[in-house]
Amino acid sequence: MMMMTMMTNMNTPTPPIRVIALYHFFAVADPQVRADQLYAFCRARGIKGSLLLAHEGVNGTVAGVPDAMEAFCARLRSWLGGDFEIKASYADSMPFRRLKVKVKPEIVTMGQADIDPALHRGTYVDAGDWNALINDPDVILVDTRNDYEVALGSFDGALNPHTSSFREFPAWLAEQKAVWEKSGRTPKLAMFCTGGIRCEKSTALAKRIGLNDVYHLKGGILRYLEEIPAEQSLWRGDCFVFDERVAVGQGLALTDYVLCYACRMPLTPADCRHADYVEGICCRHCVGDMTDAKRRRHAERQKQMRLAKARGTEHLGAPHTKKRRVS
């Protein structure tokens, strides 16, 4: 089902750019042909952003004027033979600099070629039913995200796999399964991630290795933060997102995080006041790995950004800072 509710009021005009985030697992016979078709379709309508295609499906975020985005969604519905779920938001100006449509082995990289989420994923649980599930004492709650994401926030009591990449998750889950089996336990698993896509694969992986009683949060943390009132929320902290907002809180409220250009770690205002922080060059997380060559390269980039700003233009490598209304 397509989901979109704009967070605005009667006196606030709708911003001119509509942003669509989507993923869908389904069989794609010839991803390159589809990629070429989508690129031509989007370019002709001024749509920008990034799309990934693989034999397992499509994933990405794109933006354009409302008419163009409605045409884009209609094209995808025609291709898929039905509706699909999206996450829509609005921006005052185009949040992307170019259009990229790429073909890759996976639309979210786990490194497990024989996983098919379209056929073997776990059971969806709506945000409104999630609290009851994870309050069940027989349920083991698993955060499928990476360590730097978990550091910003998670659900109470969730296991942290301490991964730096989703590729590491299969090995962690296999080790955990061995631990559970040794203790004579066959657990009921509840998994969650940012928007739902990683859980499609993590639950399919769990079922493949014999953990069949497995559930995942439909729409991910973002849907939960959007729909569940703060007084009922079991989420603690903020949620890292892979766009210019960096992180969001309850109700998808914007936060004060920024990204370190060098290591891409999310930084709090306190991190930005730390003695090791140099804007655009390093932060407390990566200062120990900063070579002279890296420092010079990052410093030159910052110089070019300042010059571009003085000219009233935007440097191509500048990080996004525009905030967008989320729905």
Secondary structure as GFF3:
##gff-version 3
##sequence-region A 1 327
A	DSSP	beta_strand	17	25	.	.	.	ID=ss1
A	DSSP	alpha_helix	31	44	.	.	.	ID=ss2
A	DSSP	beta_strand	48	54	.	.	.	ID=ss3
A	DSSP	beta_strand	57	64	.	.	.	ID=ss4
A	DSSP	alpha_helix	66	80	.	.	.	ID=ss5
A	DSSP	beta_strand	86	91	.	.	.	ID=ss6
A	DSSP	beta_strand	99	103	.	.	.	ID=ss7
A	DSSP	alpha_helix	117	120	.	.	.	ID=ss8
A	DSSP	beta_strand	123	125	.	.	.	ID=ss9
A	DSSP	alpha_helix	127	134	.	.	.	ID=ss10
A	DSSP	beta_strand	139	143	.	.	.	ID=ss11
A	DSSP	alpha_helix	147	150	.	.	.	ID=ss12
A	DSSP	beta_strand	153	155	.	.	.	ID=ss13
A	DSSP	three_ten_helix	166	168	.	.	.	ID=ss14
A	DSSP	alpha_helix	169	182	.	.	.	ID=ss15
A	DSSP	beta_strand	188	192	.	.	.	ID=ss16
A	DSSP	alpha_helix	197	208	.	.	.	ID=ss17
A	DSSP	beta_strand	214	217	.	.	.	ID=ss18
A	DSSP	alpha_helix	220	227	.	.	.	ID=ss19
A	DSSP	three_ten_helix	230	232	.	.	.	ID=ss20
A	DSSP	beta_strand	235	237	.	.	.	ID=ss21
A	DSSP	beta_strand	239	240	.	.	.	ID=ss22
A	DSSP	beta_strand	247	248	.	.	.	ID=ss23
A	DSSP	three_ten_helix	250	252	.	.	.	ID=ss24
A	DSSP	beta_strand	258	259	.	.	.	ID=ss25
A	DSSP	beta_strand	266	267	.	.	.	ID=ss26
A	DSSP	alpha_helix	269	272	.	.	.	ID=ss27
A	DSSP	three_ten_helix	287	289	.	.	.	ID=ss28
A	DSSP	alpha_helix	292	311	.	.	.	ID=ss29
A	DSSP	beta_strand	325	326	.	.	.	ID=ss30
###
